[in-house]
Amino acid sequence: MTTTDKNQKQLAALPFWRRAAILFISTLRWVFRTFVAVITFVLISLFLVSAFSDWVNPESWLLAAYMGLFFPLFAVLLLVWTVLLILAHRWKNLVVALAVLLIGSGRLWRYCPTHFGSQSVLTEMTDATGAVVPIEADTLRVMTYNTHAMGGANLPNVKSKLPVVDLVRQSGADIVCLQEYAFAISKKGHHEQEIRARLKDIYPYYGFVNNKGRKAMGVALFSKYPIKVYEKIDDGKYYGAIAYAEIDYKGRKLALVNSYLQSFQIPNEERAFMHDMGVKFETDSIERVEKVLRNLSNAFESRSKQSQQVVDYLQQKNLDETTPLLVMGDMNDTPISYSYRMMRGELADSWEEGGFGLGVSFRNFPFWFRIDHIFHSSHMRVI
């Protein structure tokens, strides 16, 4: 007699109410195991798809861009679920969840690195005798900043203050890339020459490229070192501006890209609506959500094209292998996005190398993201 037959005979010998109770408990266990397995499968699927969604062009599959946008949410849900699996002693599901987290650990680190302290400014060189000696590294401080039309200042009003200018002066940066840099075009106010004059004693070299359809707004470059080239990269089909620069850094050519990619173009009233939607649901909420999603979709596709323009431009430049390269600016996309991957290419992300935490550079609930980035070639390292 097999064990199964023996168990069935023992079960049949029990009173009806006990058999019903055992069957009920067995069914509950099966439902619980199935529920845990299904939730685990859904969460690891969402995590994996979002973690590697940057390999898919939004023009081919737009949903991938949204998945990347919500990567931190799926990551947190999977991490919380992993803790619950431990508490519930669901070891098989736990092993799968941990394996998936290990696969996506590089993406988690990219999104939220945890460096402590700073790296040494010392490097090494070989002297005439062949001995390796430590020397102080040559340092360069760079800054990228979306000024939001110079802080949303009333530029035509000469009495209005420009705290952005003071912040740039106090930054200590050697090279400053500004996006949404704006100035007045009327006779009075904070015009281009006046802003330049206020920074010229620190940054004698200046370059400006305008946004699409905006003569008095664009991406500006202020530098302590001579700017040999500053020219427009993008073809003007999309909102924003991208410029390429060559800087004479102590006798050595430094190549730089100052970028402002297509923003989501979500008006302030729609941002306020997204903020309040969790509290109250109005009759036109569905229509307004659709409007926000259309803006998001258009921006994803536009940035994919803009980032490809940068890649094509740099390939045409065919920079010498000895030329350091910086690609920086407001890219309006998160570290898990197609345009981020294209703009970064083979470069290193300075925040991933030396930052701590999320490094949020845009704060407007529910939109809390790091969308401003600094990428650098292997000629440099972050300290």
The 8 nearest C-alpha neighbors of each residue, nearest first, counted from 0:
[[1, 4, 5, 2, 3, 6, 8, 7],
 [2, 0, 4, 3, 5, 6, 7, 8],
 [1, 3, 5, 4, 6, 0, 7, 8],
 [2, 4, 6, 5, 1, 7, 0, 8],
 [5, 3, 7, 1, 6, 2, 8, 0],
 [4, 6, 2, 8, 3, 7, 9, 1],
 [7, 5, 9, 3, 4, 8, 10, 2],
 [6, 8, 10, 4, 9, 5, 11, 3],
 [9, 7, 11, 5, 10, 6, 4, 12],
 [8, 10, 6, 12, 7, 11, 5, 13],
 [9, 11, 7, 8, 12, 13, 6, 18],
 [12, 10, 8, 13, 9, 7, 18, 14],
 [11, 13, 9, 10, 8, 14, 7, 15],
 [12, 14, 10, 11, 18, 17, 15, 9],
 [13, 15, 17, 16, 18, 12, 11, 10],
 [16, 14, 18, 17, 19, 13, 11, 20],
 [15, 17, 19, 18, 14, 20, 13, 21],
 [18, 16, 20, 19, 15, 14, 21, 13],
 [17, 19, 15, 21, 20, 16, 22, 13],
 [20, 18, 16, 22, 17, 21, 23, 15],
 [19, 21, 17, 23, 22, 18, 16, 24],
 [22, 20, 24, 18, 23, 19, 25, 17],
 [21, 23, 25, 19, 20, 24, 26, 18],
 [22, 24, 20, 26, 21, 25, 19, 27],
 [23, 25, 27, 21, 26, 22, 20, 28],
 [26, 24, 22, 28, 27, 23, 21, 29],
 [25, 27, 29, 23, 24, 28, 30, 22],
 [28, 26, 24, 30, 25, 29, 31, 23],
 [27, 29, 31, 25, 26, 30, 32, 24],
 [28, 30, 26, 32, 31, 27, 33, 25],
 [31, 29, 27, 33, 28, 32, 34, 26],
 [30, 32, 28, 34, 33, 29, 27, 35],
 [33, 31, 29, 35, 34, 30, 28, 36],
 [32, 34, 36, 30, 31, 35, 29, 37],
 [33, 35, 31, 37, 36, 32, 30, 38],
 [36, 34, 32, 38, 33, 37, 39, 31],
 [35, 37, 33, 39, 34, 38, 40, 32],
 [38, 36, 40, 34, 39, 35, 33, 41],
 [39, 37, 41, 35, 40, 36, 42, 34],
 [40, 38, 36, 42, 37, 41, 35, 43],
 [39, 41, 37, 43, 38, 42, 44, 36],
 [42, 40, 38, 44, 39, 43, 37, 45],
 [43, 41, 45, 39, 44, 40, 77, 46],
 [42, 44, 46, 40, 45, 41, 47, 39],
 [45, 43, 41, 47, 42, 46, 40, 48],
 [46, 44, 42, 48, 43, 47, 49, 41],
 [45, 47, 43, 49, 73, 44, 48, 50],
 [46, 48, 50, 44, 49, 45, 43, 51],
 [47, 49, 45, 50, 51, 46, 52, 44],
 [48, 50, 66, 67, 52, 70, 46, 47],
 [51, 49, 47, 48, 52, 46, 106, 70],
 [52, 50, 53, 49, 48, 54, 47, 335],
 [51, 53, 49, 63, 54, 67, 55, 48],
 [54, 52, 337, 336, 55, 51, 335, 340],
 [53, 55, 52, 51, 337, 56, 340, 336],
 [56, 54, 53, 52, 57, 63, 337, 60],
 [55, 57, 58, 59, 337, 60, 54, 303],
 [58, 56, 61, 60, 59, 300, 64, 55],
 [57, 59, 56, 300, 60, 61, 303, 299],
 [60, 58, 57, 56, 61, 55, 63, 62],
 [61, 59, 57, 62, 58, 63, 56, 55],
 [60, 62, 57, 63, 64, 58, 59, 296],
 [61, 63, 65, 64, 60, 66, 57, 67],
 [62, 64, 66, 52, 61, 65, 60, 67],
 [65, 63, 67, 66, 62, 61, 57, 68],
 [66, 64, 68, 62, 67, 63, 69, 61],
 [65, 67, 49, 63, 69, 68, 64, 70],
 [68, 66, 49, 70, 64, 335, 65, 69],
 [67, 69, 65, 66, 70, 64, 333, 335],
 [68, 70, 66, 72, 67, 71, 65, 73],
 [69, 71, 67, 49, 73, 72, 68, 74],
 [72, 70, 74, 73, 69, 75, 68, 110],
 [71, 73, 75, 69, 74, 70, 76, 77],
 [72, 74, 76, 70, 46, 75, 71, 77],
 [75, 73, 71, 77, 72, 76, 46, 70],
 [76, 74, 78, 72, 77, 73, 79, 71],
 [77, 75, 73, 79, 74, 78, 80, 72],
 [76, 78, 80, 74, 75, 79, 42, 81],
 [79, 77, 81, 75, 80, 76, 74, 82],
 [80, 78, 76, 82, 81, 77, 75, 83],
 [79, 81, 77, 83, 82, 78, 76, 84],
 [82, 80, 84, 78, 79, 83, 77, 93],
 [81, 83, 85, 79, 80, 84, 86, 78],
 [84, 82, 80, 86, 85, 81, 87, 79],
 [85, 83, 87, 81, 89, 82, 86, 93],
 [84, 86, 88, 82, 83, 87, 89, 81],
 [85, 87, 83, 84, 88, 82, 89, 81],
 [86, 88, 84, 85, 89, 83, 90, 82],
 [89, 87, 85, 90, 86, 84, 93, 83],
 [90, 88, 84, 87, 92, 91, 93, 85],
 [89, 91, 93, 92, 88, 94, 85, 84],
 [92, 90, 94, 93, 89, 95, 96, 88],
 [91, 93, 95, 94, 90, 89, 96, 36],
 [94, 92, 90, 96, 91, 95, 84, 89],
 [93, 95, 97, 91, 92, 96, 98, 90],
 [94, 96, 98, 92, 93, 97, 99, 91],
 [95, 97, 93, 99, 98, 94, 92, 100],
 [98, 96, 100, 94, 99, 95, 93, 101],
 [99, 97, 101, 95, 96, 100, 94, 102],
 [98, 100, 102, 96, 101, 97, 95, 103],
 [101, 99, 97, 103, 102, 98, 104, 96],
 [100, 102, 104, 98, 99, 103, 97, 105],
 [103, 101, 99, 100, 104, 98, 105, 47],
 [102, 104, 100, 106, 101, 105, 99, 107],
 [103, 105, 101, 107, 106, 102, 100, 108],
 [106, 104, 108, 107, 103, 109, 102, 101],
 [105, 107, 109, 103, 108, 104, 110, 50],
 [106, 108, 104, 110, 105, 109, 111, 103],
 [109, 107, 112, 111, 105, 106, 110, 104],
 [110, 108, 106, 107, 351, 111, 112, 105],
 [109, 111, 107, 108, 334, 106, 357, 112],
 [110, 112, 357, 356, 108, 109, 107, 113],
 [113, 111, 108, 355, 356, 351, 109, 114],
 [114, 112, 355, 356, 115, 111, 354, 108],
 [113, 115, 355, 354, 353, 112, 116, 352],
 [116, 114, 113, 117, 355, 354, 353, 118],
 [115, 117, 114, 118, 353, 355, 354, 382],
 [118, 116, 382, 119, 115, 353, 114, 381],
 [117, 119, 382, 120, 116, 381, 353, 121],
 [118, 120, 121, 382, 117, 122, 136, 135],
 [121, 119, 136, 135, 382, 118, 122, 138],
 [122, 120, 135, 136, 119, 134, 133, 123],
 [121, 123, 134, 136, 133, 135, 120, 124],
 [124, 122, 133, 132, 134, 131, 121, 125],
 [123, 125, 131, 132, 126, 133, 134, 122],
 [126, 124, 131, 130, 129, 132, 127, 123],
 [125, 127, 129, 128, 130, 124, 131, 132],
 [128, 126, 129, 125, 130, 131, 124, 132],
 [127, 129, 126, 130, 125, 131, 132, 124],
 [130, 128, 126, 127, 125, 131, 124, 132],
 [129, 131, 125, 128, 126, 132, 127, 124],
 [132, 130, 125, 124, 123, 126, 129, 133],
 [131, 133, 123, 124, 125, 130, 134, 126],
 [134, 132, 123, 122, 121, 124, 131, 135],
 [135, 133, 122, 121, 123, 136, 132, 124],
 [134, 136, 121, 120, 122, 137, 133, 123],
 [137, 135, 121, 120, 122, 138, 134, 123],
 [136, 138, 135, 139, 120, 121, 122, 134],
 [139, 137, 136, 140, 120, 382, 135, 379],
 [138, 140, 173, 141, 137, 172, 174, 379],
 [141, 139, 172, 173, 138, 174, 142, 171],
 [142, 140, 174, 172, 173, 175, 139, 143],
 [141, 143, 175, 172, 176, 174, 144, 140],
 [144, 142, 176, 328, 177, 175, 327, 141],
 [143, 145, 177, 146, 178, 176, 142, 328],
 [144, 146, 178, 147, 177, 179, 329, 143],
 [145, 147, 149, 150, 148, 179, 144, 178],
 [148, 146, 150, 179, 149, 145, 151, 180],
 [147, 149, 151, 181, 179, 150, 146, 180],
 [150, 148, 146, 147, 151, 180, 181, 152],
 [149, 151, 147, 152, 146, 148, 163, 161],
 [150, 152, 148, 149, 147, 153, 146, 154],
 [153, 151, 150, 154, 149, 161, 159, 148],
 [152, 154, 156, 155, 159, 151, 157, 160],
 [153, 155, 189, 183, 156, 152, 188, 182],
 [156, 154, 188, 183, 153, 187, 157, 189],
 [157, 155, 188, 154, 158, 153, 159, 187],
 [156, 158, 188, 159, 189, 155, 187, 154],
 [159, 157, 156, 160, 188, 153, 155, 189],
 [160, 158, 157, 156, 153, 152, 161, 154],
 [159, 161, 162, 158, 152, 157, 153, 154],
 [160, 162, 163, 164, 152, 159, 149, 165],
 [161, 163, 165, 164, 160, 166, 150, 149],
 [164, 162, 166, 161, 165, 149, 167, 150],
 [163, 165, 167, 162, 166, 161, 168, 198],
 [166, 164, 162, 168, 163, 167, 169, 161],
 [165, 167, 163, 169, 168, 164, 170, 162],
 [166, 168, 170, 164, 169, 165, 163, 175],
 [167, 169, 165, 166, 170, 164, 171, 198],
 [168, 170, 166, 167, 171, 165, 172, 164],
 [171, 169, 167, 172, 168, 166, 142, 165],
 [170, 172, 169, 173, 168, 140, 167, 141],
 [173, 171, 140, 141, 170, 174, 142, 175],
 [172, 174, 140, 223, 141, 222, 139, 171],
 [173, 175, 222, 141, 172, 221, 142, 223],
 [176, 174, 142, 221, 220, 141, 143, 222],
 [177, 175, 143, 220, 219, 142, 257, 144],
 [178, 176, 144, 219, 218, 145, 180, 143],
 [177, 179, 145, 218, 180, 259, 146, 217],
 [180, 178, 148, 217, 147, 146, 216, 145],
 [179, 181, 178, 217, 216, 148, 177, 218],
 [182, 180, 216, 148, 215, 149, 179, 217],
 [181, 183, 190, 191, 215, 189, 154, 184],
 [182, 184, 190, 154, 155, 189, 185, 188],
 [183, 185, 190, 182, 186, 215, 155, 191],
 [186, 184, 187, 183, 155, 188, 190, 189],
 [185, 187, 184, 188, 190, 183, 155, 189],
 [188, 186, 185, 155, 157, 189, 156, 190],
 [187, 189, 155, 157, 156, 154, 190, 183],
 [188, 190, 154, 183, 182, 157, 193, 155],
 [189, 191, 183, 182, 193, 192, 188, 184],
 [190, 192, 194, 182, 193, 195, 189, 183],
 [191, 193, 195, 194, 190, 196, 189, 197],
 [192, 194, 196, 190, 195, 191, 189, 197],
 [195, 193, 197, 191, 196, 192, 190, 189],
 [196, 194, 192, 198, 197, 193, 199, 191],
 [195, 197, 199, 193, 194, 198, 192, 200],
 [196, 198, 194, 195, 199, 193, 200, 164],
 [199, 197, 195, 196, 200, 202, 201, 194],
 [198, 200, 203, 202, 196, 201, 195, 197],
 [199, 201, 198, 202, 203, 197, 196, 223],
 [202, 200, 199, 198, 203, 223, 168, 222],
 [201, 203, 223, 199, 222, 204, 221, 198],
 [204, 202, 199, 200, 223, 201, 205, 222],
 [205, 203, 222, 202, 225, 221, 226, 223],
 [206, 204, 221, 220, 222, 203, 207, 226],
 [205, 207, 220, 219, 229, 221, 208, 204],
 [206, 208, 219, 218, 220, 209, 217, 205],
 [209, 207, 218, 217, 231, 219, 242, 210],
 [210, 208, 217, 216, 214, 213, 218, 240],
 [211, 209, 217, 240, 239, 213, 216, 212],
 [210, 212, 235, 238, 213, 239, 209, 237],
 [213, 211, 210, 214, 209, 238, 235, 216],
 [212, 214, 210, 216, 211, 215, 209, 217],
 [215, 213, 209, 216, 212, 210, 217, 211],
 [214, 216, 181, 213, 182, 209, 184, 183],
 [217, 215, 181, 180, 209, 213, 210, 179],
 [216, 218, 209, 210, 179, 180, 208, 178],
 [219, 217, 178, 208, 177, 180, 207, 179],
 [220, 218, 207, 177, 206, 176, 180, 217],
 [219, 221, 176, 206, 205, 175, 177, 207],
 [222, 220, 205, 175, 202, 204, 174, 176],
 [223, 221, 174, 202, 204, 224, 173, 175],
 [222, 224, 202, 173, 203, 204, 174, 201],
 [223, 225, 222, 248, 247, 226, 246, 204],
 [224, 226, 247, 246, 204, 227, 223, 222],
 [227, 225, 246, 228, 245, 204, 247, 224],
 [226, 228, 245, 246, 225, 247, 229, 244],
 [229, 227, 245, 244, 226, 230, 246, 243],
 [230, 228, 244, 243, 206, 242, 245, 227],
 [231, 229, 243, 242, 228, 232, 244, 208],
 [230, 232, 242, 241, 233, 208, 243, 229],
 [231, 233, 242, 241, 243, 230, 234, 309],
 [234, 232, 235, 241, 231, 308, 240, 305],
 [233, 235, 236, 232, 237, 231, 308, 305],
 [234, 236, 211, 237, 233, 238, 240, 210],
 [237, 235, 234, 238, 211, 233, 301, 305],
 [238, 236, 235, 239, 261, 301, 211, 305],
 [237, 239, 261, 211, 210, 240, 236, 235],
 [240, 238, 210, 259, 260, 261, 211, 237],
 [239, 241, 210, 259, 217, 258, 218, 233],
 [240, 242, 258, 232, 233, 257, 259, 231],
 [243, 241, 231, 257, 232, 230, 256, 258],
 [242, 244, 256, 230, 229, 255, 231, 232],
 [245, 243, 229, 228, 255, 254, 256, 246],
 [244, 246, 254, 228, 227, 253, 226, 255],
 [247, 245, 226, 253, 227, 252, 225, 248],
 [246, 248, 252, 225, 251, 250, 224, 249],
 [249, 247, 251, 250, 246, 224, 252, 253],
 [250, 248, 251, 247, 224, 252, 225, 246],
 [249, 251, 248, 247, 252, 246, 253, 224],
 [250, 252, 248, 247, 249, 253, 322, 246],
 [253, 251, 247, 246, 248, 322, 245, 254],
 [252, 254, 246, 323, 245, 322, 324, 248],
 [255, 253, 245, 324, 244, 323, 325, 246],
 [254, 256, 325, 244, 324, 326, 243, 245],
 [255, 257, 326, 243, 242, 327, 258, 325],
 [258, 256, 242, 328, 327, 241, 176, 243],
 [259, 257, 241, 328, 260, 256, 329, 327],
 [258, 260, 329, 239, 240, 330, 241, 328],
 [259, 261, 330, 239, 302, 258, 331, 262],
 [260, 262, 238, 239, 302, 298, 301, 237],
 [263, 261, 264, 331, 298, 260, 238, 239],
 [262, 264, 298, 295, 265, 294, 261, 331],
 [265, 263, 262, 266, 294, 298, 295, 261],
 [264, 266, 263, 269, 270, 267, 291, 294],
 [267, 265, 269, 268, 264, 270, 271, 263],
 [266, 268, 270, 269, 271, 265, 272, 264],
 [267, 269, 271, 270, 266, 272, 265, 273],
 [270, 268, 272, 271, 266, 267, 265, 273],
 [271, 269, 267, 273, 272, 268, 274, 266],
 [270, 272, 274, 268, 269, 273, 267, 275],
 [271, 273, 269, 275, 270, 274, 276, 268],
 [274, 272, 270, 276, 271, 275, 269, 365],
 [273, 275, 271, 272, 276, 364, 365, 270],
 [276, 274, 272, 278, 277, 273, 271, 279],
 [277, 275, 279, 273, 278, 280, 274, 272],
 [276, 278, 275, 279, 274, 280, 273, 272],
 [279, 277, 276, 275, 280, 274, 273, 281],
 [280, 278, 276, 277, 281, 275, 284, 272],
 [279, 281, 276, 284, 282, 278, 277, 275],
 [282, 280, 284, 283, 279, 276, 285, 272],
 [281, 283, 284, 280, 285, 286, 287, 279],
 [282, 284, 286, 281, 285, 287, 280, 288],
 [285, 283, 287, 281, 286, 282, 288, 280],
 [286, 284, 288, 287, 283, 289, 282, 281],
 [287, 285, 289, 283, 288, 284, 290, 282],
 [286, 288, 290, 284, 289, 285, 283, 291],
 [287, 289, 291, 285, 290, 286, 284, 292],
 [290, 288, 292, 286, 287, 291, 293, 285],
 [289, 291, 287, 293, 288, 292, 286, 294],
 [292, 290, 288, 294, 293, 289, 295, 287],
 [291, 293, 295, 289, 294, 290, 296, 288],
 [294, 292, 296, 290, 295, 291, 297, 289],
 [295, 293, 291, 297, 292, 296, 263, 298],
 [294, 296, 292, 298, 293, 263, 297, 299],
 [295, 297, 293, 299, 298, 294, 292, 300],
 [298, 296, 294, 300, 299, 295, 301, 293],
 [297, 299, 301, 295, 263, 296, 300, 261],
 [300, 298, 296, 302, 301, 297, 295, 57],
 [299, 301, 303, 297, 298, 302, 58, 57],
 [302, 300, 298, 304, 303, 299, 297, 305],
 [303, 301, 305, 304, 299, 300, 261, 306],
 [302, 304, 338, 300, 306, 301, 305, 307],
 [305, 303, 307, 301, 302, 306, 308, 300],
 [306, 304, 302, 308, 307, 303, 301, 309],
 [305, 307, 309, 308, 303, 304, 338, 342],
 [306, 308, 310, 304, 305, 309, 311, 303],
 [307, 309, 305, 311, 306, 310, 312, 304],
 [308, 310, 312, 306, 307, 311, 313, 305],
 [311, 309, 307, 313, 308, 312, 314, 306],
 [312, 310, 314, 308, 309, 313, 307, 315],
 [311, 313, 309, 315, 314, 310, 308, 316],
 [314, 312, 316, 315, 310, 311, 309, 317],
 [313, 315, 317, 311, 316, 312, 310, 318],
 [314, 316, 312, 317, 313, 311, 318, 310],
 [317, 315, 313, 314, 318, 312, 311, 319],
 [316, 318, 314, 315, 313, 319, 312, 320],
 [319, 317, 316, 320, 322, 313, 314, 321],
 [318, 320, 321, 322, 317, 323, 316, 252],
 [319, 321, 322, 318, 323, 317, 378, 324],
 [320, 322, 319, 323, 378, 318, 252, 251],
 [323, 321, 319, 320, 253, 252, 324, 318],
 [324, 322, 253, 378, 376, 254, 321, 325],
 [325, 323, 254, 376, 255, 375, 253, 322],
 [324, 326, 375, 255, 374, 256, 327, 254],
 [327, 325, 256, 374, 255, 373, 375, 257],
 [328, 326, 373, 257, 372, 374, 256, 258],
 [327, 329, 258, 143, 257, 371, 372, 330],
 [328, 330, 371, 259, 331, 258, 370, 145],
 [329, 331, 260, 332, 259, 371, 370, 328],
 [332, 330, 370, 329, 262, 260, 371, 261],
 [333, 331, 370, 330, 336, 339, 334, 338],
 [332, 334, 370, 335, 369, 336, 368, 68],
 [335, 333, 336, 339, 110, 332, 109, 369],
 [336, 334, 67, 333, 53, 50, 339, 68],
 [337, 335, 53, 339, 338, 67, 333, 334],
 [336, 338, 53, 340, 339, 56, 54, 341],
 [337, 339, 341, 303, 340, 306, 336, 342],
 [340, 338, 342, 336, 337, 341, 343, 334],
 [339, 341, 343, 337, 338, 342, 344, 336],
 [342, 340, 338, 344, 339, 343, 306, 337],
 [343, 341, 339, 340, 306, 344, 338, 310],
 [342, 344, 340, 346, 341, 339, 374, 345],
 [343, 345, 341, 346, 342, 340, 310, 347],
 [344, 346, 343, 347, 376, 375, 340, 377],
 [347, 345, 376, 375, 343, 344, 374, 348],
 [348, 346, 374, 375, 349, 376, 345, 343],
 [349, 347, 374, 351, 350, 373, 352, 375],
 [348, 350, 352, 351, 373, 374, 353, 381],
 [351, 349, 354, 353, 352, 348, 373, 372],
 [350, 352, 348, 349, 109, 112, 353, 354],
 [353, 351, 349, 350, 348, 354, 381, 347],
 [352, 354, 350, 351, 114, 381, 349, 382],
 [355, 353, 350, 114, 351, 112, 352, 113],
 [354, 356, 113, 114, 112, 357, 111, 358],
 [357, 355, 111, 112, 358, 113, 354, 110],
 [356, 358, 111, 359, 110, 355, 369, 112],
 [359, 357, 356, 369, 360, 355, 354, 350],
 [358, 360, 369, 368, 357, 361, 367, 362],
 [359, 361, 369, 358, 368, 370, 371, 362],
 [362, 360, 368, 367, 359, 369, 363, 370],
 [361, 363, 367, 366, 364, 360, 359, 368],
 [362, 364, 366, 365, 367, 361, 270, 274],
 [365, 363, 366, 274, 367, 362, 270, 273],
 [364, 366, 363, 367, 274, 273, 362, 270],
 [367, 365, 364, 363, 368, 362, 361, 270],
 [368, 366, 362, 361, 365, 363, 359, 364],
 [367, 369, 359, 361, 370, 366, 360, 333],
 [370, 368, 359, 360, 333, 371, 358, 361],
 [369, 371, 331, 332, 333, 330, 368, 329],
 [372, 370, 329, 328, 330, 369, 360, 331],
 [371, 373, 327, 328, 370, 374, 329, 330],
 [374, 372, 327, 349, 326, 348, 375, 328],
 [375, 373, 348, 326, 347, 325, 346, 349],
 [376, 374, 325, 346, 347, 324, 326, 379],
 [375, 377, 346, 324, 378, 323, 379, 347],
 [376, 378, 379, 375, 380, 346, 347, 323],
 [377, 379, 376, 323, 380, 375, 321, 322],
 [380, 378, 377, 376, 375, 381, 323, 324],
 [379, 381, 382, 377, 378, 375, 349, 352],
 [382, 380, 353, 349, 352, 379, 118, 350],
 [381, 118, 117, 119, 120, 380, 353, 138]]
